[in-house]
Amino acid sequence: MLNFQKIDLVRLKYIFCLSINQMEETTRFYPNKYPLPDEIVYLYVNKITDMGVEVSLLEYNNIPGYISMSEVTRKKVKSLKQLIRENQTCPAIVLRVDEKKGNIDLSKHQLSSDEIKTSKEKYSKAKELYCLFHGILIHLRTEADKWKEVTLEQFLEKTLWNLYKITYKNNPDTLIKFLNNTTYEALKRYVNFENTEDQLQIIRQIAYKIKEKYLKEEKEFTTTFKLICFHINGVSMLKKVIKETLDEINKKYGEVNILIKTLRCPEFQITVKNTNSEIIIDFLKILEGKSKENNICFEKNN
């Protein structure tokens, strides 16, 4: 059930104004400051001259790049404006990067139609992730003043950019799949804050935002198992191992919707409502281990 609270209009106005101001703070989407050769990037066309096209690399905080006339097209044209327009966005492939001079040479004509399509999807998903983590920092700043001292770049270094290390060539698709199926424990390896309370707060925010943005429709996974205990306090022992197992699952995956009911003694049914089918498998493994520790007979039904 949703809990509706009275809205503090003054606080709401403050948060709104703060959010607008902070959205002006920008940085790159990925850990590396410059793109790699052969990487496909998304551009904004600033200026078209007789010699080529001056662009900004949208994923790399609008650093400048250049497409020479021969790399726009190999066909003879009267003007480049027949093929490309100012103030439009388009993909291109990186030819050369000179980090010392800040020169990035790009090519547009070398892209296939498939690469153009996939590059647009990649840019869109990378932008979504960037905005999602930027939004988390804005939220944290409204909760505590200490976060106002943390820049966007410092925050991303300890969160999003660390998470990109698990992907190949900064692939947002791989990262979204990981975040959809990950656990709190796994996220701890990539969310690097010395203060454990800060780390847990951010992990909860990431889990909530990812679930809100990307989580697919939940499914029900059901199976049965048997627990037999000959101890004098058998019922209490069974409740104990089941509770301990549930605690471990919730610690690993966050709050999970799990229903356990008795069918006929000693048979139980477990139903997990989630997108991750691994949870029910993990539950049975943990329960089996705890049953052995407490001399309880465990039997998983096929």
C-alpha positions in Angstrom: 0.0 0.0 0.0 1.3 3.5 -0.9 1.9 5.9 1.9 0.8 9.5 1.0 2.5 12.2 3.0 1.8 16.0 3.1 4.0 17.8 0.6 6.3 20.5 1.9 6.0 23.0 -1.0 9.0 25.1 0.2 11.2 22.0 0.4 9.8 20.8 -3.0 10.7 24.1 -4.6 14.2 24.0 -3.1 14.8 20.5 -4.4 13.5 21.4 -7.8 15.7 24.5 -8.1 18.7 22.6 -6.7 18.1 19.8 -9.3 18.0 22.2 -12.2 21.3 23.9 -11.1 23.0 20.6 -10.5 22.0 19.2 -13.9 24.3 21.8 -15.4 27.2 19.9 -13.9 28.4 17.5 -16.5 31.2 15.0 -17.2 31.8 12.0 -19.5 29.7 8.9 -19.5 32.6 6.4 -19.3 35.8 5.9 -17.2 38.3 6.8 -20.0 38.7 10.5 -20.8 39.1 9.9 -24.5 37.6 7.4 -26.9 39.6 4.5 -28.3 40.5 4.1 -32.0 37.8 2.1 -33.8 35.2 3.1 -31.2 31.9 4.3 -32.5 30.8 7.5 -30.8 27.9 9.9 -31.0 28.4 13.5 -32.1 26.9 16.9 -32.2 27.6 18.8 -35.4 28.9 22.3 -34.5 30.2 23.8 -37.8 30.6 22.7 -41.4 33.4 24.2 -43.5 34.7 23.5 -47.0 37.4 21.3 -45.5 35.4 19.3 -43.0 33.1 19.1 -40.0 33.8 20.4 -36.5 31.9 18.2 -33.9 31.5 17.6 -30.2 31.6 14.1 -28.7 28.4 13.8 -26.6 29.5 10.8 -24.5 32.9 12.4 -23.7 31.6 15.7 -22.2 31.5 17.5 -25.5 35.3 17.4 -26.2 35.9 18.5 -29.8 36.5 16.3 -32.8 37.0 16.7 -36.5 35.7 14.8 -39.6 37.7 15.7 -42.8 35.7 16.1 -46.0 37.1 12.8 -47.4 35.8 11.0 -44.3 32.3 12.3 -44.6 31.9 10.8 -48.1 34.1 9.6 -51.0 31.6 10.8 -53.5 32.0 14.2 -55.2 29.6 16.7 -53.8 29.3 20.5 -54.2 28.8 21.0 -50.5 29.0 18.9 -47.3 25.7 20.4 -46.3 24.0 18.1 -48.8 25.0 15.1 -46.5 25.2 16.6 -43.0 23.6 19.5 -41.3 24.7 21.8 -38.4 23.1 21.2 -35.0 22.2 17.6 -35.8 23.5 14.5 -34.0 25.0 11.5 -35.7 27.4 8.6 -35.1 31.0 8.3 -36.4 34.0 6.0 -35.9 37.2 7.1 -34.2 40.3 7.0 -36.5 43.0 8.6 -34.4 43.3 10.1 -30.9 46.1 12.5 -29.8 45.5 13.0 -26.1 48.5 15.5 -25.8 47.2 17.8 -28.4 43.5 17.0 -27.8 42.9 16.0 -31.5 40.3 13.4 -32.4 39.9 12.4 -36.0 36.7 10.7 -37.0 35.1 9.1 -40.0 31.4 9.0 -41.0 31.4 7.2 -44.3 33.1 4.0 -42.9 30.0 3.1 -40.8 27.6 0.4 -42.0 23.8 0.8 -41.6 23.9 -1.8 -38.7 26.6 0.1 -36.9 24.6 3.4 -37.2 21.6 1.7 -35.6 23.4 0.0 -32.8 25.5 3.1 -32.0 22.3 5.1 -31.5 20.9 2.4 -29.1 24.2 2.4 -27.2 24.3 6.1 -26.8 20.7 6.2 -25.6 21.3 3.5 -22.9 24.6 5.0 -21.8 22.9 8.4 -21.4 20.1 6.7 -19.3 22.7 5.2 -17.0 24.6 8.5 -16.7 21.4 10.4 -15.9 20.3 7.7 -13.4 23.6 8.0 -11.4 23.6 11.8 -11.7 20.0 11.7 -10.3 21.2 9.6 -7.3 23.8 12.2 -6.4 21.2 15.0 -6.7 18.9 13.1 -4.4 21.7 12.5 -1.9 22.5 16.2 -1.8 19.0 17.0 -0.8 19.3 14.5 2.1 22.7 15.6 3.6 25.0 18.6 3.1 28.1 16.4 3.0 27.2 15.2 -0.5 27.3 18.8 -1.8 31.1 18.7 -1.4 31.2 15.6 -3.7 31.6 16.5 -7.4 29.8 14.5 -10.1 33.1 13.2 -11.4 34.2 12.0 -7.9 30.9 10.3 -7.4 31.0 8.5 -10.8 34.6 7.4 -10.2 33.3 5.4 -7.2 30.1 4.1 -8.7 29.2 4.1 -12.5 32.8 4.2 -13.9 33.8 1.3 -11.6 30.8 -0.7 -12.7 31.8 -0.2 -16.4 35.0 -2.2 -15.7 32.9 -5.4 -15.8 32.0 -4.7 -19.4 33.8 -4.9 -22.7 34.4 -1.5 -24.4 32.0 0.3 -22.1 29.0 -1.7 -23.2 25.9 -0.2 -21.4 23.8 -3.3 -22.4 26.1 -5.6 -20.4 26.0 -3.2 -17.4 22.2 -3.0 -17.4 21.9 -6.8 -17.4 24.4 -7.1 -14.6 22.5 -4.5 -12.5 19.2 -6.2 -13.1 20.5 -9.5 -11.8 23.1 -8.5 -9.3 23.1 -8.8 -5.5 24.0 -6.3 -2.7 27.2 -8.2 -2.0 28.3 -8.0 -5.7 27.6 -4.2 -5.8 29.8 -3.7 -2.8 32.8 -4.6 -4.9 32.2 -1.8 -7.3 30.7 0.9 -5.1 33.8 2.2 -3.3 33.0 4.4 -0.3 35.0 4.1 2.9 31.9 4.9 5.1 29.8 1.7 5.1 26.6 3.6 5.8 27.2 5.8 2.7 28.0 2.7 0.7 24.8 0.9 1.8 22.7 4.0 1.2 24.0 4.3 -2.4 23.6 0.6 -3.1 19.9 0.9 -2.0 19.4 3.9 -4.3 21.0 2.1 -7.2 18.9 -1.0 -6.6 15.7 1.1 -6.3 16.4 3.2 -9.5 17.4 0.1 -11.5 14.3 -1.7 -10.5 12.2 1.4 -11.3 13.8 1.9 -14.7 14.7 -1.5 -16.1 13.1 -4.3 -14.2 11.0 -6.6 -16.3 7.6 -8.0 -15.2 8.0 -10.3 -12.2 7.3 -14.0 -12.5 6.4 -16.6 -10.0 8.8 -19.5 -9.4 7.4 -22.4 -7.3 8.8 -25.7 -6.0 8.4 -28.0 -3.0 10.7 -29.5 -0.5 10.6 -31.7 2.6 12.1 -31.1 6.1 12.1 -33.9 8.7 13.3 -33.3 12.3 13.2 -35.8 15.1 14.3 -33.3 17.8 12.0 -32.7 20.7 11.6 -29.1 19.6 11.2 -30.1 16.0 8.8 -27.3 14.9 11.0 -24.6 16.4 14.1 -26.0 14.7 12.3 -26.0 11.3 11.2 -22.4 11.8 14.7 -21.4 12.8 16.5 -22.9 9.7 13.8 -21.4 7.4 14.1 -18.0 9.0 17.9 -18.0 8.8 17.7 -19.0 5.1 15.3 -16.2 4.4 17.6 -13.7 6.2 20.6 -14.8 4.0 18.5 -14.5 0.8 17.3 -11.0 1.7 20.8 -9.9 2.6 22.1 -11.2 -0.7 19.3 -10.0 -3.0 17.6 -7.3 -1.0 14.0 -7.6 0.0 12.6 -10.6 -1.9 8.9 -11.6 -2.1 9.0 -15.2 -0.8 6.0 -17.2 0.4 6.5 -20.5 2.3 3.5 -22.6 3.3 3.0 -26.1 4.7 1.2 -28.5 2.3 1.2 -31.6 4.4 3.7 -32.3 7.0 6.7 -32.7 6.3 6.2 -31.1 2.8 6.5 -27.4 2.2 5.9 -25.2 -0.8 8.0 -22.1 -1.7 7.0 -19.4 -4.1 9.3 -16.6 -5.2 8.0 -13.6 -7.1 10.9 -12.0 -8.9 12.6 -11.7 -12.3 15.6 -13.7 -11.1 15.0 -17.5 -11.2 18.4 -18.0 -9.4 16.8 -16.9 -6.1 14.8 -20.1 -5.6 17.8 -22.3 -6.4 20.0 -20.3 -4.0 17.3 -20.6 -1.3 17.2 -24.4 -1.5 21.0 -24.7 -1.5 21.3 -22.5 1.7 18.4 -24.4 3.3 20.1 -27.7 2.6 23.3 -26.6 4.2 21.6 -25.2 7.3 19.5 -28.4 7.6 22.6 -30.5 7.7 24.1 -28.3 10.4 21.1 -28.8 12.6 20.6 -32.6 11.9 17.4 -32.0 9.9 16.6 -34.2 6.9 16.2 -32.2 3.7 14.7 -33.5 0.5 14.2 -31.4 -2.6 11.2 -32.6 -4.8 11.7 -32.8 -8.5 
